[in-house]
Amino acid sequence: MLARYLTDIEQLLDEQHGEAALREAFDLPRIAVALTDPELRCSGEQLKSWCRQWIGPSGYERAAGGLDYERVGRSVSERVAQEGGATPESVPMRALKRLRLRRHVRTPPRGFSGSRSENLAPQQAEAVDMCTALVEAARRWYARSACHDTVVQANLARLAVLR
């Protein structure tokens, strides 16, 4: 379900639907934070913390990547907290519903190539950078933390059976 969501974002980027990809990508921190909570809640502070922890690789990878993760992380953190921080602790229903809808869709091979973003306008290139940083962060979060977290796994199972 989560893998399909990430692949959909990459496919939107590959098809040059930057706004749609950004909309989906900005839900990733809300989804991740909600999945770690037994009641599927998240707050603005939790969103900022998730962004600080997971956006961008550490050390050598950060310097070698060519992407300004600090700038992207700040921008994403501000936007996500602003959009998701309307109430102190809320359930991001729209984001979780869109994640849940992907449970019946087969995952096609990953098709997005970052090299295709080289000749884009600055605004489009920024959208690709933000989406790429968020997708990488979500993959890193799942691989290093969420796949071992019983609350996350229970929440994913609950979402998979909801209709």
Backbone torsions as a table, in degrees:
resi	resn	phi	psi	omega
1	MET	NA	-50.9	179.5
2	LEU	-68.9	-40.7	178.7
3	ALA	-60.9	-40.0	179.1
4	ARG	-64.9	-40.4	179.2
5	TYR	-60.5	-44.7	179.8
6	LEU	-66.0	-40.7	178.6
7	THR	-65.0	-37.6	177.7
8	ASP	-61.1	-40.1	178.7
9	ILE	-63.0	-45.5	178.9
10	GLU	-62.9	-37.7	179.4
11	GLN	-66.9	-40.1	176.2
12	LEU	-60.9	-40.4	177.1
13	LEU	-64.1	-43.5	-179.5
14	ASP	-61.6	-34.0	179.5
15	GLU	-87.9	6.1	178.4
16	GLN	60.9	42.5	173.0
17	HIS	-106.6	68.0	-173.0
18	GLY	-60.0	-43.0	-178.7
19	GLU	-64.0	-43.9	179.0
20	ALA	-65.1	-40.6	178.4
21	ALA	-63.3	-43.0	178.3
22	LEU	-61.8	-43.2	179.6
23	ARG	-57.7	-45.6	179.0
24	GLU	-68.8	-42.2	-176.9
25	ALA	-66.4	-37.3	179.7
26	PHE	-67.6	-15.2	174.8
27	ASP	-80.9	-17.2	-176.3
28	LEU	-56.8	-47.5	177.7
29	PRO	-61.5	-39.6	178.2
30	ARG	-61.9	-43.2	179.9
31	ILE	-63.3	-48.1	-177.9
32	ALA	-61.3	-46.4	-179.0
33	VAL	-65.4	-43.9	-179.9
34	ALA	-62.3	-39.9	-179.1
35	LEU	-64.7	-24.8	179.8
36	THR	-83.2	-6.7	-178.4
37	ASP	-105.1	133.3	-179.5
38	PRO	-59.1	-26.1	179.9
39	GLU	-103.4	11.6	178.0
40	LEU	59.7	36.6	-179.7
41	ARG	-102.3	156.7	173.5
42	CYS	-149.3	155.8	179.4
43	SER	-126.9	167.1	178.7
44	GLY	-60.0	-40.4	179.4
45	GLU	-65.4	-41.5	178.3
46	GLN	-64.0	-37.4	178.8
47	LEU	-65.0	-44.8	177.9
48	LYS	-61.2	-43.3	-179.8
49	SER	-62.6	-43.3	179.3
50	TRP	-61.5	-44.2	-179.5
51	CYS	-61.7	-45.1	179.3
52	ARG	-61.4	-39.3	-176.0
53	GLN	-76.4	-38.6	-168.2
54	TRP	-108.7	-20.8	-178.0
55	ILE	-78.9	119.9	176.9
56	GLY	93.9	136.9	175.9
57	PRO	-72.0	167.1	-179.3
58	SER	-102.1	161.4	171.7
59	GLY	58.8	-130.5	-175.1
60	TYR	-58.0	-42.7	-178.1
61	GLU	-59.0	-37.7	-179.2
62	ARG	-64.3	-44.0	-178.3
63	ALA	-70.9	-33.7	-174.8
64	ALA	-84.2	-16.8	-172.3
65	GLY	-71.0	-25.5	-179.1
66	GLY	82.9	-12.4	179.4
67	LEU	-94.7	134.3	179.2
68	ASP	-80.5	83.3	-176.5
69	TYR	-62.3	-33.0	180.0
70	GLU	-62.7	-48.4	179.9
71	ARG	-64.3	-47.8	-179.7
72	VAL	-61.8	-44.7	-179.9
73	GLY	-60.1	-43.8	177.9
74	ARG	-62.4	-47.0	-178.1
75	SER	-62.0	-46.9	-179.9
76	VAL	-64.2	-46.3	-178.9
77	SER	-58.7	-45.1	179.7
78	GLU	-63.3	-46.5	-177.2
79	ARG	-67.8	-43.9	-178.9
80	VAL	-64.9	-44.4	179.9
81	ALA	-65.3	-38.0	179.7
82	GLN	-65.5	-45.2	-178.9
83	GLU	-73.4	-35.9	-174.2
84	GLY	-97.4	-3.9	-174.7
85	GLY	-98.5	25.5	-178.9
86	ALA	-63.7	-40.4	175.9
87	THR	-120.2	150.0	-175.4
88	PRO	-54.6	-46.3	178.2
89	GLU	-138.9	110.5	-178.4
90	SER	-131.9	161.7	176.0
91	VAL	-94.1	121.0	-179.9
92	PRO	-77.4	74.6	-172.6
93	MET	-58.4	-45.6	-177.9
94	ARG	-59.8	-45.5	-178.8
95	ALA	-65.2	-44.4	-179.7
96	LEU	-67.2	-34.8	178.1
97	LYS	-65.5	-43.0	178.9
98	ARG	-66.0	-36.2	175.5
99	LEU	-63.6	-45.7	-177.0
100	ARG	-63.1	-34.5	-178.4
101	LEU	-64.9	-17.3	-178.9
102	ARG	-84.9	-0.6	-174.1
103	ARG	-67.2	-24.6	-178.1
104	HIS	-98.1	0.5	-175.8
105	VAL	-97.5	132.9	176.6
106	ARG	-70.1	147.2	179.7
107	THR	-89.4	115.2	176.7
108	PRO	-77.3	167.5	176.7
109	PRO	-59.1	146.0	178.4
110	ARG	-63.1	132.5	-174.5
111	GLY	-119.8	-8.3	-174.9
112	PHE	-80.4	132.2	176.8
113	SER	-116.4	120.5	-180.0
114	GLY	-59.0	-26.6	-179.0
115	SER	-67.5	-19.6	178.9
116	ARG	-72.7	-12.1	-178.0
117	SER	-89.8	3.1	-175.7
118	GLU	-66.5	-34.4	-174.8
119	ASN	-103.8	28.0	-178.5
120	LEU	-91.7	158.7	173.4
121	ALA	-64.6	156.0	-176.8
122	PRO	-53.7	-41.0	-179.5
123	GLN	-66.6	-40.7	177.9
124	GLN	-67.5	-39.8	178.6
125	ALA	-63.9	-37.6	177.8
126	GLU	-65.4	-40.0	177.4
127	ALA	-62.1	-42.3	178.2
128	VAL	-63.1	-43.3	178.7
129	ASP	-60.2	-46.3	-178.6
130	MET	-65.7	-45.2	179.4
131	CYS	-62.8	-43.1	179.6
132	THR	-61.7	-45.0	180.0
133	ALA	-62.8	-40.4	-179.6
134	LEU	-70.8	-40.8	178.2
135	VAL	-64.4	-45.0	177.3
136	GLU	-60.4	-41.5	179.8
137	ALA	-62.8	-43.9	179.9
138	ALA	-64.7	-41.2	177.5
139	ARG	-64.0	-43.3	179.2
140	ARG	-63.7	-45.5	178.8
141	TRP	-57.9	-46.6	-178.0
142	TYR	-66.1	-45.5	-176.7
143	ALA	-67.3	-38.3	-174.7
144	ARG	-93.1	-19.7	-173.5
145	SER	-133.8	-59.5	-168.8
146	ALA	-65.7	-33.4	-178.1
147	CYS	-67.1	-17.8	179.0
148	HIS	-103.6	-3.6	-175.3
149	ASP	-91.3	117.5	-176.9
150	THR	-65.9	-32.0	178.5
151	VAL	-66.9	-45.2	178.9
152	VAL	-61.2	-46.8	-178.6
153	GLN	-64.0	-39.0	177.6
154	ALA	-65.6	-41.4	179.0
155	ASN	-66.1	-40.3	176.5
156	LEU	-62.4	-40.3	178.3
157	ALA	-65.1	-41.3	178.0
158	ARG	-62.2	-43.6	179.4
159	LEU	-65.2	-33.6	-178.2
160	ALA	-68.3	-28.7	-177.5
161	VAL	-98.2	-10.1	178.1
162	LEU	-69.9	147.4	178.2
163	ARG	-117.3	NA	NA
